[in-house]
Amino acid sequence: MIATTRKENISWKQLISFFLPLGLSATLVTLSHVIINSTLARADNSEMVIASYALPLSLLGLTEKPVVLLRQACSALVRDRISFRAMAAVSSYVFACIILLGLILCYTPVGEWVFLYFFGVEREMLATTLSVYRILMYVSIFSGLRCLFHGIIIFNMRTKWLTIGMCVRILVMYLLSLYFITTNNVSSGRVGAIIFLVGMVIEALVAIWEGTSLLRKVIPEKAPGHPIETKKQIFSFYKPLLYSSVIAVVIGPAINAILGKTTHIHLAISAFAIAGSLTQLVLSFFSYIHQIVLNFYRKDANTVFRFILLLSFIPGTLIAILAYTPLGPWFMTHVMGVNAELRQASLHAMRIFMIMTLVFPWLDYMNGIIMLRGQTKIMVFSQSANAIITIIALFISILLVPGWNGMIGALAQSVGTLAELIVVIYVLKRTAENNQPSLSTKNL
């Protein structure tokens, strides 16, 4: 059993004060991207500039996944300086691989091939696109440092520092944006990459400052009874998380490929993108539910369950308000500037996405239990089920109801997420007789 684990009564005030800053910091990430896109929109050839930034950013989304997982691993495994040193060593290997991959993509023909044939970049935009990625590749490193120290901050209940770091990041990005706009220097996607990198550096510095302070003053050299001491134990926990994230990468391209075969291709892709972005904006606030489980479940499982039960209805309710009341059409028309046909198609897709908003909080809750038990291998199977069911649903839908357009993508993604939850629940029930194994050397 983890040394810091003890039974106690947890109040809702404790859970709210822990969770609210996490949710706010996740939601504020969206605002940082709004700042960048708004800045690039001031360029003379804004469409070309935004495209030259958006494509490398999508590649960054793939290469950044391994470092983001360090937050969950650190929060679950690090309880003393010994376990942190093992975690830091594993992180350094991850950073080295990311840098090596980035250098290959930036300075060899491999990168040209990826952008030309995988992302479909026009050859005249290739040089600009590569120049943007040569800046963005370093975002992953600072993102990883941020996530590593976030794990320490979260376990020590200092979650307000995630919101503080995010607020400072947004302020600096906004001021830098104003500088580029007022000096008329918004001429390429590199401006967006610079703003993003500087913002990430600032957030990482805040996390490192608070995290190292906790390491010096609060975290012991060795927590009594804590079993995590070696890199091998860290890797055993981390690798299944990494494999499951790699599998998840398949889902997005598969959905977009099938939407390209619908009755109205551009309408389908656009409606799915708008409905998906609004759904993710809502769900982002609830993407740290697993951290509640990691930090409170062993202390007071019943209170945690009741708290999650309340939270689980909120995202579905918010999406229902957007999808079924005049607020949704108003927001899409006056805030997003969406035309009538696209607005209606997006609303239809959003109504389907309600399935996912009901499933997601419980999936994140169950994934928290998986990480708490050190059974992260389960996530490889559950994520595989998600990808397989999503692809099957896409093919069935395109054959039977091609006129559903964007709703096809929403339905496939929703039933895929539901399949993932079903697999997780089934496997957890099958392993329940193990009496919730702790994060020991044996388990890992």
Secondary structure as GFF3:
##gff-version 3
##sequence-region A 1 444
A	DSSP	alpha_helix	12	40	.	.	.	ID=ss1
A	DSSP	alpha_helix	46	63	.	.	.	ID=ss2
A	DSSP	alpha_helix	65	77	.	.	.	ID=ss3
A	DSSP	alpha_helix	81	107	.	.	.	ID=ss4
A	DSSP	alpha_helix	109	113	.	.	.	ID=ss5
A	DSSP	pi_helix	114	118	.	.	.	ID=ss6
A	DSSP	three_ten_helix	123	125	.	.	.	ID=ss7
A	DSSP	alpha_helix	126	136	.	.	.	ID=ss8
A	DSSP	alpha_helix	139	155	.	.	.	ID=ss9
A	DSSP	alpha_helix	160	182	.	.	.	ID=ss10
A	DSSP	alpha_helix	190	217	.	.	.	ID=ss11
A	DSSP	alpha_helix	231	248	.	.	.	ID=ss12
A	DSSP	alpha_helix	251	259	.	.	.	ID=ss13
A	DSSP	alpha_helix	265	284	.	.	.	ID=ss14
A	DSSP	alpha_helix	289	296	.	.	.	ID=ss15
A	DSSP	alpha_helix	301	324	.	.	.	ID=ss16
A	DSSP	alpha_helix	327	330	.	.	.	ID=ss17
A	DSSP	pi_helix	331	335	.	.	.	ID=ss18
A	DSSP	alpha_helix	340	373	.	.	.	ID=ss19
A	DSSP	alpha_helix	377	400	.	.	.	ID=ss20
A	DSSP	three_ten_helix	402	404	.	.	.	ID=ss21
A	DSSP	alpha_helix	406	430	.	.	.	ID=ss22
A	DSSP	three_ten_helix	432	434	.	.	.	ID=ss23
###
